[in-house]
Amino acid sequence: MNTGDRIKIFEDTNKLAYIDMIHDMGFNCHVRRNFIIIGERRRLTDKDKQEIGRKITRAMRDKNMSRDDVAKEVGVTSYTVWNWQLGRSVPSIFNQEILKIVLGVEI
């Protein structure tokens, strides 16, 4: 999905479900006539990044997994997981899906 892409919607289409999915993927969008138009990627604030880090840390604690365990499962370094936990960076959409499976939480 890229900025400027258009998704054709029909009368029986659940627009809200599409819009929620697009927002979950990190994009803004708007509806124009019979199309949903993909906008720019949404920017995360530092507070959002920190909340994501807390959510990852809580899930790791609940699953009794170490940073190395999560890094191995996701296919990244433990330093990357540490940066996610601190809110310095956030997992990519792909890694978020893997974390959802590994940790059992929506990031």
WOZIRA-V669201 format. One record per pair of residues at least 12 apart in sequence whose C-alpha atoms are under 10 Angstrom apart, sorted by the first residue. I is the first residue (numbers start at 1). J is the second residue. D is the distance in Angstrom with one decimal. If there is no record, write none. Layout:
i->(I	I)
j->(J	J)
d->(D	D)
This chain:
i->(1	1	1	1	2	2	2	2	2	2	3	3	3	3	3	3	3	3	4	4	4	4	4	4	5	5	5	5	5	5	6	6	6	6	6	6	6	6	6	6	7	7	7	7	7	7	8	8	8	8	8	8	8	9	9	9	9	9	9	10	10	11	15	15	15	18	19	19	19	19	22	22	22	22	22	23	23	23	24	24	24	25	25	25	25	25	25	26	26	26	26	26	26	26	26	27	27	27	27	27	28	28	28	28	29	29	44	44	45	46	46	46	47	48	48	49	49	49	49	49	49	49	49	50	50	50	50	50	50	50	51	51	51	51	51	52	52	52	52	52	52	52	52	52	53	53	53	53	53	53	53	53	53	53	53	53	54	54	54	54	55	55	55	55	55	56	56	56	56	56	56	56	56	56	56	56	56	57	57	57	57	57	57	58	58	58	59	59	59	59	59	59	59	60	60	60	60	60	61	62	62	63	63	63	64	65	65	66	66	67	67	67	67	67	68	68	69	69	70	70	70	70	71	73	73	73	73	73	74	74	74	74	74	74	74	74	75	75	76	90	91	93	95)
j->(22	25	27	38	27	37	38	39	40	41	27	28	29	37	38	39	40	41	29	36	37	38	39	40	29	35	36	37	38	39	29	30	31	32	34	35	36	37	38	39	31	34	35	36	37	38	31	32	33	34	35	36	37	31	32	33	34	35	36	34	35	34	31	35	36	36	31	36	37	38	36	37	38	39	41	38	41	42	93	106	107	41	42	92	93	94	96	39	40	41	42	43	44	92	93	39	40	41	42	43	40	41	42	43	41	42	89	90	87	87	88	89	87	87	90	84	85	86	87	88	89	90	91	84	85	86	87	88	89	90	84	85	86	87	107	84	85	86	87	89	90	91	106	107	81	82	83	84	85	86	87	88	89	90	91	107	84	85	86	87	84	85	105	106	107	70	81	82	84	85	86	99	100	103	105	106	107	81	82	84	85	86	103	85	103	105	99	100	102	103	104	105	106	99	102	103	104	105	103	103	104	102	103	104	103	102	103	78	81	79	80	81	82	85	81	82	81	102	98	99	102	103	99	98	99	101	102	103	94	95	96	97	98	99	101	102	95	98	95	107	107	107	107)
d->(8.9	8.9	9.0	7.9	8.7	9.9	6.9	8.1	8.3	8.8	8.0	8.9	8.9	8.0	5.2	5.0	5.5	7.6	9.2	9.7	6.1	5.2	6.1	8.2	9.7	9.6	8.3	5.9	5.3	8.1	9.6	9.9	9.5	9.6	9.5	6.0	5.7	4.6	6.3	9.6	9.4	8.4	5.3	5.1	6.5	8.1	10.0	10.0	9.3	5.9	4.6	6.6	8.9	9.3	10.0	8.8	5.3	5.5	7.1	6.8	8.6	8.6	8.7	9.6	8.2	8.4	9.0	7.9	9.8	9.4	9.6	10.0	7.8	9.5	9.9	9.7	9.0	8.2	9.1	9.9	9.5	8.7	9.2	9.7	6.7	9.8	9.9	9.9	8.8	5.7	5.5	8.2	9.1	9.9	8.2	6.1	5.8	4.3	5.3	8.9	5.7	6.1	6.0	9.7	9.2	9.8	10.0	9.1	10.0	7.2	8.2	9.4	8.2	8.2	9.5	7.9	8.8	8.2	4.6	7.1	6.9	6.4	9.8	8.3	7.5	6.4	4.3	7.8	9.0	9.1	10.0	9.0	9.3	7.5	9.4	7.5	7.5	9.0	6.9	9.4	7.3	9.1	9.6	6.3	9.0	8.7	8.2	5.3	3.8	5.7	5.1	8.6	8.7	7.8	9.6	9.1	8.9	6.3	7.9	8.1	9.9	8.2	8.1	8.8	7.2	9.8	8.8	9.9	7.7	6.3	9.8	8.4	9.8	7.9	8.1	9.4	7.5	9.4	9.3	8.9	6.0	9.1	9.9	9.6	9.6	9.7	9.6	9.8	9.5	5.8	7.5	6.9	9.9	10.0	9.3	6.6	9.6	9.9	9.6	8.6	9.9	9.1	6.8	8.8	9.8	9.8	8.7	9.1	10.0	8.4	9.3	6.4	7.1	9.4	8.3	9.6	10.0	9.9	9.9	8.1	7.6	8.3	9.8	8.1	8.5	9.8	7.1	9.9	9.6	6.6	9.1	9.5	6.1	6.8	9.7	7.9	8.7	9.4	9.0	9.4	8.6	9.3	9.7)
